[in-house]
């Protein structure tokens, strides 16, 4: 096994660890509520607050961290994450558990941004898109494998034990990263203003809007995937976990497809995917009439609706490396930041559609956001093409 493969595996391990920590709370929320003597609704705020802290802290830390060694910054954040998760495992009150979750949320986004940046730097140019897609797959694997295991452990023993196992995984990850990661990657220093200029580039802010609308299209229906499967399609609660497992496996394949698209054509073919997304989402009310067509359509949607993730991540990094090298760390965080904003927009839309139109009409909101994504993708590709044409013509003019 080559050194690169070991390094790549270590980065995917970090993604898996982050995914387990973030998603496991959803699976054990009832156990946490019972143990900490709060209502399930109050325990549910743990998920909301985690997302808010994650979204706010990620850009702040990535901007401030640019002046320090990336290796030392990542190792420091991993240690803070280990402390926060271990604190969660020992928490016996809701207040302290909430504080520990806020601590891990504060550093999780910056850790994700840094491992993307390390992946971009250590991978051969023809393999970086696939490695970045594997990082996304690490989160999917955590939801498919790690979360059910954590839930089973919580049921058999205690949710505290599940968090302690993540701490063991975190400690192992820290050791592996300390041994394998390069310590002297080149980086261009820059102040806050030097980095924030990245956000004024049309190719960047259009890409951010694209990922926001794409995430909103997904969560406009996926927010209520459980009632869609049970109430909408009539599957039993016994079958529910298996169906979610199959959807999780399909999302892993979707991440691999995203990496392949990023390697071959990047953002150029994304409009075609959005057209298919629109058609499938509009057909969702009809497909939900039978279990076979309904679940089949949801499988195809799961495969293709997040294809944009790797191409847009590579796009952000390429623009930053070429024109804003001092802001590459900030560029690596944009996907996660705007995807989380999109989740909020999409879930809010899903709630409105559910209230006013009913469960089976959720696809309409998703189709609207997919339509907006299609428009933005077309405009973004034209802007990229115009910029490339301008760059090519400059030497001739001079």
FENVEN-V147738 format. One record per pair of residues at least 24 apart in sequence whose ideal C-beta (glycine too) atoms are under 10 Angstrom apart, sorted by the first residue. I is the first residue (numbers start at 1). J is the second residue. D is the distance in whole Angstrom. If there is no record, write none. Layout:
BEGIN
i: {I I}
j: {J J}
d: {D D}
END
This chain:
BEGIN
i: {3 3 3 4 4 4 4 4 4 6 6 6 7 7 7 7 7 7 7 7 7 7 8 8 8 8 8 8 8 8 8 8 9 9 9 10 10 10 10 10 10 10 10 10 10 11 11 11 11 11 11 11 11 11 11 11 11 11 11 11 11 11 12 12 12 12 12 12 12 12 12 12 13 13 13 13 13 13 13 14 14 14 14 14 14 14 14 14 14 14 14 14 14 14 14 15 15 15 15 15 15 15 15 15 15 15 15 15 15 16 16 16 16 16 16 16 16 16 16 16 17 17 17 17 17 17 17 17 17 17 17 17 17 17 17 17 18 18 18 18 18 18 18 18 18 18 18 18 18 18 18 19 19 19 19 19 19 19 19 19 19 19 19 19 19 20 20 20 20 20 20 20 20 20 20 20 20 20 20 20 20 20 21 21 21 21 21 21 21 21 21 21 21 21 21 21 21 21 21 22 22 22 22 22 22 22 22 22 22 22 22 22 23 23 23 23 23 23 23 23 23 24 24 24 24 24 24 24 24 24 24 24 24 24 24 24 24 25 25 25 25 25 25 25 25 25 26 26 26 26 27 27 27 27 27 27 27 27 27 27 27 27 28 28 28 28 28 28 28 28 28 28 28 28 29 29 29 30 30 30 30 31 31 31 31 31 31 31 32 32 32 32 32 32 32 32 33 34 35 35 35 35 35 35 35 35 36 36 36 36 36 36 36 36 36 37 37 37 38 38 38 38 38 42 42 43 43 43 45 45 46 46 46 46 46 46 46 47 48 49 49 49 49 50 50 50 50 50 50 50 51 51 51 51 51 52 52 52 52 53 53 53 53 53 53 53 53 53 54 54 54 54 54 54 54 54 54 54 54 54 55 55 55 55 55 55 55 55 55 55 56 56 56 56 57 57 57 57 57 57 57 58 58 58 58 58 58 58 58 58 58 58 58 58 58 58 59 59 59 59 59 59 59 59 59 59 59 60 60 60 60 60 61 61 61 61 61 61 61 61 61 62 62 62 62 62 62 62 62 62 62 62 62 62 62 62 62 62 63 63 63 63 63 63 63 63 63 63 63 63 64 64 64 64 65 65 65 65 65 66 66 66 66 66 66 66 66 66 66 66 66 66 67 67 67 67 67 68 68 69 69 69 69 70 70 70 70 70 70 70 70 70 70 70 70 70 71 71 71 71 71 71 71 71 71 72 73 73 73 73 74 74 74 74 74 74 74 74 74 74 74 74 75 75 75 75 75 75 76 76 77 77 77 77 77 77 77 77 78 78 78 78 78 78 78 78 78 78 79 79 79 79 80 80 80 80 80 80 81 81 81 81 81 81 81 81 81 81 81 82 82 82 82 82 82 82 82 82 83 83 83 84 84 84 85 85 85 85 85 85 85 85 86 86 86 86 86 86 86 87 87 88 88 88 88 88 88 88 89 89 89 89 89 89 89 89 89 89 90 90 90 90 91 91 92 97 97 100 104 104 108 109 109 109 109 110 110 110 110 111 112 112 112 112 112 112 112 113 113 113 113 113 113 113 113 113 113 114 114 114 114 115 115 115 116 116 116 116 116 116 116 116 116 116 117 117 117 117 117 117 117 117 117 118 118 118 118 118 119 119 119 120 120 120 120 120 120 120 120 120 120 120 121 121 121 121 121 121 121 122 122 122 122 125 126 127 127 128 128 128 128 128 128 128 129 129 129 129 129 129 129 129 129 129 129 129 129 130 130 130 130 130 130 130 130 131 131 132 132 132 132 132 132 132 132 132 132 132 132 133 133 133 133 133 133 133 133 133 133 133 133 133 133 133 133 133 134 134 134 134 134 135 135 135 135 135 136 136 136 136 136 136 136 136 136 136 136 136 137 137 137 137 137 137 137 137 138 138 139 139 139 140 140 140 140 140 140 140 140 140 140 141 141 141 141 141 142 142 143 143 143 143 143 143 144 144 144 144 144 144 144 144 144 145 145 145 145 147 147 148 148 148 148 151 186 187 187 187 187 188 188 188 188 188 188 188 189 189 190 190 190 190 190 190 190 191 192 194 194 194 194 195 195 195 195 195 195 195 195 196 196 196 197 197 197 197 197 198 198 198 198 198 198 198 198 198 198 198 199 199 199 199 199 200 201 201 201 201 201 201 201 201 202 202 202 202 202 202 203 203 203 203 203 203 203 203 203 203 203 204 204 204 204 204 204 204 204 204 204 204 205 205 205 206 206 206 206 206 206 206 206 206 207 207 207 207 207 207 207 207 207 207 207 207 207 207 207 207 207 208 208 208 208 208 208 208 208 208 208 209 209 209 209 209 209 209 209 210 210 210 210 210 210 210 210 210 210 210 210 210 210 210 210 210 211 211 211 211 211 211 211 211 211 211 211 211 211 211 211 211 211 211 212 212 212 212 212 212 212 212 212 212 212 212 212 212 213 213 213 213 213 213 213 213 213 213 213 213 213 213 213 213 214 214 214 214 214 214 214 214 214 214 214 214 214 214 214 214 214 214 214 214 215 215 215 215 215 215 215 215 215 215 215 215 215 215 215 215 215 216 216 216 216 216 216 216 216 216 216 216 216 216 216 216 216 216 216 217 217 217 217 217 217 217 217 217 217 217 217 217 217 217 217 217 217 217 217 217 217 217 218 218 218 218 218 218 218 218 218 218 218 218 218 219 219 219 219 219 219 219 219 219 219 219 219 219 220 220 220 220 220 220 220 220 220 220 220 220 220 220 220 220 220 220 220 220 221 221 221 221 221 221 221 221 221 221 221 221 221 221 221 221 221 221 222 222 222 222 222 222 222 222 222 222 222 223 223 223 223 223 223 223 223 223 223 223 224 224 224 224 224 224 224 225 225 225 227 227 227 228 228 228 228 228 228 228 228 228 229 229 229 229 231 231 232 232 232 232 232 232 232 232 232 232 232 232 233 233 233 233 233 233 233 233 233 233 233 234 234 234 234 235 235 235 239 243 243 243 243 246 246 246 246 247 247 247 247 247 247 248 249 249 250 250 250 250 250 250 250 251 251 251 251 251 252 252 253 253 253 253 254 254 254 254 254 254 254 254 254 255 255 255 255 255 256 256 257 257 257 257 257 258 258 258 258 258 258 258 258 258 258 259 259 259 259 259 259 260 260 261 261 261 261 261 261 261 262 262 262 262 262 262 262 262 262 263 263 263 264 265 266 266 266 266 266 266 266 266 267 267 267 267 267 267 267 267 267 268 268 268 268 268 269 269 269 269 270 270 270 270 270 270 270 270 270 270 270 271 271 271 271 271 271 271 271 272 272 272 272 273 273 273 273 273 273 273 273 273 273 274 274 274 274 274 274 274 274 274 274 274 274 274 274 275 275 275 276 276 276 276 276 276 277 277 277 277 277 277 277 277 277 277 277 277 278 278 278 278 278 278 278 278 278 279 279 280 280 280 280 280 280 281 281 281 281 281 281 281 281 281 281 281 282 282 282 282 282 282 282 283 283 284 284 284 284 284 284 284 285 285 285 285 285 285 285 285 286 286 287 287 288 288 288 288 288 289 294 297 301 301 301 305 305 305 306 308 308 308 308 309 309 310 311 312 312 312 312 315 315 318 319 319 322 322 323 323 342 342 345}
j: {122 180 182 122 123 124 127 131 180 176 179 180 118 119 122 123 131 176 177 180 181 182 118 119 122 123 127 130 131 134 135 180 134 176 180 115 118 173 175 176 177 178 179 180 181 114 115 116 118 119 122 123 131 132 134 135 138 173 176 177 180 181 115 119 131 134 135 136 137 138 139 141 115 138 169 172 173 176 177 74 78 81 111 112 114 115 118 135 138 169 170 173 174 176 177 111 112 115 116 119 134 135 136 137 138 139 140 141 142 135 137 138 139 140 141 142 145 146 169 173 78 81 82 85 108 111 138 142 146 166 167 169 170 172 173 174 81 104 107 108 109 111 112 115 135 138 139 142 166 170 173 108 112 136 137 138 139 140 141 142 143 144 145 146 147 85 138 139 141 142 143 145 146 147 149 150 162 163 165 166 169 170 50 81 84 85 88 101 104 105 108 142 146 150 163 166 167 169 170 47 50 51 54 101 104 105 108 112 139 142 143 147 47 139 140 142 143 144 146 147 150 88 142 143 146 147 148 149 150 151 153 154 159 162 163 165 166 50 88 97 101 147 150 159 162 163 143 147 150 151 143 146 147 148 149 150 151 152 154 155 159 162 147 150 151 152 153 154 155 158 159 160 162 163 151 154 159 151 154 155 159 151 154 155 158 159 160 162 88 91 94 97 154 159 160 163 94 159 91 92 94 97 154 158 159 160 91 92 93 94 95 96 97 98 159 92 93 94 93 94 95 97 98 94 98 94 97 98 94 98 88 94 97 98 101 102 105 101 344 98 101 102 105 98 101 102 104 105 106 108 105 340 341 343 344 102 105 340 344 101 102 103 104 105 106 107 108 109 102 104 105 106 107 108 109 110 112 336 337 340 105 109 336 337 338 339 340 341 343 344 105 106 109 337 102 105 106 107 108 109 110 105 106 107 108 109 110 111 112 113 330 333 334 336 337 340 109 110 113 195 196 199 330 333 334 336 337 106 109 110 192 333 106 107 109 110 111 113 114 329 333 109 110 112 113 114 117 195 327 328 329 330 331 332 333 334 336 337 110 190 191 192 193 194 195 196 327 329 330 333 110 192 195 329 110 113 114 329 330 187 188 189 190 191 192 194 195 326 327 328 329 330 187 189 190 191 192 187 189 183 184 185 187 114 117 118 121 181 182 183 184 185 186 187 328 329 114 118 177 178 181 182 183 184 185 183 110 111 114 329 107 110 111 113 114 115 117 118 174 177 178 181 114 174 177 178 181 183 107 110 106 107 108 109 110 111 113 114 107 111 114 115 170 171 173 174 177 178 107 170 171 174 104 106 107 108 110 111 105 106 107 108 110 111 166 167 170 173 174 107 166 167 168 169 170 171 173 174 107 167 170 108 167 170 163 164 166 167 168 169 170 171 163 164 166 167 168 170 171 163 167 159 160 162 163 164 166 167 158 159 160 161 162 163 164 165 166 167 160 163 164 167 160 163 160 159 163 163 166 170 336 333 336 337 340 329 332 333 336 173 136 138 139 332 333 335 336 328 329 330 331 332 333 334 335 336 337 181 329 332 333 177 181 332 313 316 317 328 329 331 332 333 335 336 185 187 317 320 328 329 331 332 333 177 181 182 185 332 313 317 332 185 313 314 316 317 318 320 321 328 331 332 182 185 186 187 317 321 328 180 181 182 185 263 263 259 263 259 262 263 310 313 314 317 258 259 260 261 262 263 264 266 310 311 313 314 317 255 256 258 259 260 262 263 310 259 310 255 258 259 262 309 310 311 313 314 317 332 335 252 254 255 256 257 258 259 260 261 262 263 307 309 310 311 313 314 252 255 256 259 310 255 259 309 310 313 251 252 254 255 256 258 259 306 309 310 313 335 251 252 253 254 255 256 258 259 252 255 251 252 255 248 249 250 251 252 253 254 255 256 306 248 249 251 252 255 166 248 244 245 247 248 251 252 244 245 246 247 248 249 250 251 252 245 248 249 252 244 248 241 244 245 248 241 325 325 326 328 329 320 321 324 325 326 327 328 325 326 324 325 326 327 328 329 330 326 330 324 325 326 327 320 324 326 327 328 329 330 331 324 327 330 323 324 326 327 330 316 319 320 323 324 326 327 328 330 331 334 324 327 330 331 334 324 319 320 323 324 327 331 383 387 379 380 383 384 386 387 267 315 316 318 319 323 380 383 384 386 387 315 316 319 320 323 324 327 330 331 334 380 334 338 380 315 376 377 379 380 381 382 383 384 267 308 311 312 313 315 316 319 331 334 335 338 376 377 380 383 384 312 316 334 335 337 338 339 341 342 376 338 342 372 373 375 376 379 380 267 270 274 308 311 312 315 338 342 372 373 374 375 376 377 379 380 306 308 309 312 313 315 316 334 335 336 337 338 339 340 341 342 373 376 337 338 339 340 341 342 343 344 345 346 369 372 373 376 274 308 338 342 345 346 368 369 370 371 372 373 374 375 376 377 270 273 274 277 305 306 307 308 309 312 338 339 342 346 369 370 372 373 376 377 305 306 308 309 335 338 339 340 341 342 343 344 345 346 347 369 373 339 341 342 343 344 345 346 347 348 349 350 365 366 368 369 370 372 373 274 277 278 281 301 305 306 308 342 345 346 349 363 365 366 367 368 369 370 371 372 373 374 277 281 301 302 305 306 339 342 343 346 366 369 370 339 342 343 344 345 346 347 348 349 350 365 366 369 281 342 345 346 347 348 349 350 351 352 353 362 363 364 365 366 367 368 369 370 281 284 298 301 305 346 349 350 353 354 359 361 362 363 364 365 366 367 247 298 301 302 305 343 346 347 350 362 366 343 346 347 348 349 350 351 353 354 362 365 347 350 351 353 354 359 362 298 302 362 354 359 362 284 288 294 295 298 359 360 362 363 291 294 295 298 359 360 284 285 287 288 289 291 294 298 358 359 360 362 287 288 289 290 291 292 293 294 295 298 360 288 290 291 294 291 294 295 291 291 295 298 299 295 298 299 302 295 298 299 301 302 303 302 299 302 298 299 300 301 302 303 304 299 302 303 305 306 302 303 299 302 303 304 300 301 302 303 304 305 306 307 309 303 306 307 309 310 303 310 303 304 306 307 310 303 304 306 307 308 309 310 311 312 313 307 309 310 311 313 314 307 310 304 307 308 309 310 311 314 307 308 309 310 311 312 313 314 315 310 311 314 311 311 310 311 312 314 315 318 381 384 308 311 312 314 315 377 380 381 384 311 377 381 384 385 307 311 377 381 307 308 311 312 373 374 376 377 378 380 381 373 374 375 376 377 378 380 381 304 307 374 377 304 305 306 307 308 311 370 373 374 377 304 305 307 308 369 370 371 372 373 374 375 376 377 378 370 371 374 300 301 304 305 307 370 301 304 305 307 308 366 367 369 370 371 373 374 363 366 367 368 369 370 371 373 374 367 370 304 305 363 366 367 370 305 362 363 364 365 366 367 368 369 370 371 363 364 366 367 368 370 371 363 367 360 361 362 363 364 366 367 357 358 359 360 361 362 363 364 360 363 360 363 359 360 361 362 363 360 360 363 363 366 370 366 370 373 339 335 339 373 377 335 339 335 377 338 339 377 380 380 384 384 384 387 387 391 387 391 369 373 369}
d: {9 8 10 6 7 7 8 9 10 8 9 6 8 9 5 9 9 9 9 5 7 8 10 7 8 7 8 9 5 7 9 10 9 9 9 9 9 7 10 5 6 10 9 5 7 10 5 9 6 5 8 9 7 9 8 6 8 10 10 8 9 9 9 9 8 5 6 10 7 5 10 8 10 7 8 8 6 7 8 9 8 9 7 8 9 5 9 8 7 10 9 6 10 9 7 9 7 7 9 10 8 5 7 8 3 6 9 8 8 9 9 4 8 9 6 5 9 7 8 9 9 8 10 9 10 9 8 8 9 7 10 5 6 9 5 10 8 9 10 5 9 6 6 9 10 8 7 8 10 10 10 10 10 10 10 6 4 8 7 3 6 10 10 6 8 9 10 9 9 5 9 9 4 7 9 7 9 10 9 5 7 9 9 8 9 6 8 9 6 9 7 8 9 10 8 6 10 9 8 9 7 9 8 10 8 8 7 10 8 8 9 10 9 8 10 6 5 10 7 5 9 10 8 9 7 5 10 9 4 7 9 8 8 6 8 10 7 7 9 10 7 9 9 9 10 9 9 7 10 9 9 9 5 7 9 6 4 9 7 10 9 9 9 7 6 10 9 4 8 9 4 10 6 9 10 10 9 10 9 10 10 8 5 7 8 5 10 9 10 9 9 7 9 6 10 10 9 9 9 8 10 9 9 7 7 8 8 8 6 4 9 9 6 9 10 10 9 8 10 5 10 10 10 7 10 8 9 10 9 8 10 9 7 6 6 9 10 9 9 7 7 7 8 9 5 7 8 4 10 8 8 6 10 7 8 9 8 9 9 8 5 9 9 4 6 10 9 9 9 9 5 8 9 6 5 10 9 8 9 6 9 7 8 6 9 10 5 7 9 8 9 9 9 9 9 7 4 7 9 6 7 9 9 9 8 3 6 9 8 7 10 5 9 6 6 8 8 9 9 10 9 10 7 6 8 10 6 9 10 9 10 10 7 7 7 4 9 8 10 9 9 8 6 10 5 8 9 8 9 10 5 5 9 7 5 9 10 9 10 9 9 6 10 10 5 7 9 8 6 9 9 8 10 10 7 9 8 7 10 7 9 7 6 9 9 9 6 7 8 9 5 7 9 6 8 8 10 9 9 7 8 9 8 6 7 7 9 9 9 9 10 6 10 6 10 7 9 9 9 9 6 7 4 8 7 8 8 9 7 9 10 9 7 10 5 7 9 7 10 7 10 7 10 7 7 6 8 9 9 10 9 4 9 10 6 5 10 7 8 6 9 10 7 9 7 5 6 9 9 9 10 6 8 8 5 10 10 9 10 9 5 7 10 6 10 10 6 9 9 10 9 6 10 10 4 6 8 6 10 9 9 9 10 9 6 9 5 5 10 9 6 10 8 8 9 5 10 8 9 9 9 9 9 10 5 9 8 9 9 9 5 8 8 4 5 9 8 6 7 8 8 10 8 9 9 10 10 9 10 10 9 7 6 7 8 9 10 7 10 10 10 10 9 8 8 9 6 10 6 8 9 4 4 9 9 7 9 10 7 7 9 9 9 9 7 9 8 10 9 9 4 8 8 9 8 9 8 10 6 6 9 5 9 9 6 8 7 9 10 10 9 10 9 8 10 5 9 10 8 8 9 7 8 5 8 9 10 10 9 10 8 7 8 10 7 9 8 9 9 9 10 10 7 8 8 5 8 8 4 4 9 8 5 8 8 5 10 10 8 10 4 7 8 6 8 8 10 9 9 7 7 8 5 10 5 7 9 9 9 10 9 5 6 8 5 3 8 9 7 9 10 7 4 10 9 10 10 7 8 7 10 9 10 10 9 9 9 9 9 4 9 7 8 8 6 7 8 9 8 5 9 9 4 7 9 8 10 9 9 10 9 6 9 9 5 5 9 8 6 10 10 8 9 9 6 9 10 10 9 10 10 6 8 9 9 6 9 9 3 6 10 8 7 9 8 10 10 10 9 7 9 7 9 9 9 8 8 7 8 10 10 9 4 4 9 8 10 7 8 8 3 7 10 10 9 8 10 8 10 5 7 9 8 6 4 9 8 5 9 10 8 8 9 7 9 7 10 9 8 6 8 5 9 4 9 6 6 8 10 9 8 10 8 10 6 9 7 7 10 10 9 9 9 8 5 9 9 8 10 7 9 9 5 9 7 6 6 10 7 9 7 6 8 10 9 9 10 8 7 10 9 10 10 10 6 9 6 4 10 10 6 9 8 9 9 5 9 6 6 8 10 7 9 9 9 10 6 10 9 9 8 6 9 8 5 10 9 10 10 8 9 8 9 10 5 9 9 8 8 10 7 10 6 9 9 10 9 6 10 10 5 6 9 6 10 7 8 5 9 10 9 8 6 9 9 5 6 10 9 7 9 10 9 5 7 9 5 4 9 10 7 9 9 9 9 9 9 10 9 7 8 9 9 5 8 9 5 4 9 9 6 9 9 10 8 9 7 7 9 5 8 8 9 8 7 9 8 8 9 5 9 9 10 8 9 9 10 7 5 8 8 3 5 9 8 6 10 9 10 10 9 4 8 8 4 4 9 9 7 9 8 8 9 4 9 8 8 8 6 9 7 9 6 9 10 8 10 7 9 10 8 5 8 8 4 4 9 8 6 10 9 10 8 9 5 6 9 8 8 6 7 8 9 10 7 5 8 8 3 5 9 8 7 9 8 9 8 10 8 4 8 9 5 5 10 10 7 6 8 8 4 4 8 8 6 9 7 7 8 8 9 8 10 7 9 10 10 10 4 6 9 7 5 9 9 9 9 8 9 9 8 9 8 9 8 8 7 4 9 9 4 8 10 9 8 10 9 6 9 9 6 7 6 8 9 10 8 6 9 9 7 8 9 7 7 8 7 10 9 8 7 8 6 9 9 10 10 5 10 10 7 10 10 5 6 9 9 6 9 8 5 9 9 5 6 9 10 10 9 6 9 7 9 8 10 10 7 9 10 8 10 7 9 9 7 7 9 5 10 9 10 9 9 5 9 9 4 5 10 10 5 8 9 7 10 10 10 9 6 10 10 9 6 5 7 8 6 7 9 10 8 9 7 8 10 9 7 7 9 6 9 10 9 7 5 7 5 4 7 9 9 10 9 5 9 10 9 9 9 10 6 8 10 7 6 10 9 9 9 4 4 9 8 5 9 8 9 9 10 8 9 5 9 7 7 9 9 9 8 5 7 9 6 7 7 6 7 9 9 6 9 9 9 9 10 10 7 6 7 8 8 9 10 5 9 9 8 9 6 9 10 5 6 10 7 10 10 9 10 6 8 10 5 7 10 9 9 9 9 9 9 9 8 10 5 8 9 5 4 9 9 6 9 9 9 7 8 9 6 9 10 9 7 7 6 9 10 8 8 9 4 9 8 8 10 9 5 9 10 5 6 9 7 8 9 8 8 8 9 9 9 9 9 4 7 8 4 4 9 9 6 9 6 7 9 5 10 9 10 7 9 8 8 7 3 8 8 8 10 9 10 5 6 9 6 8 9 9 10 9 8 5 10 9 9 9 9 9 9 8 10 8 8 10 9 9 10 8 8 7 8 9 10 9 9 10 9 8 8 10 9 9 10 9 9 10 8 10 8}
END
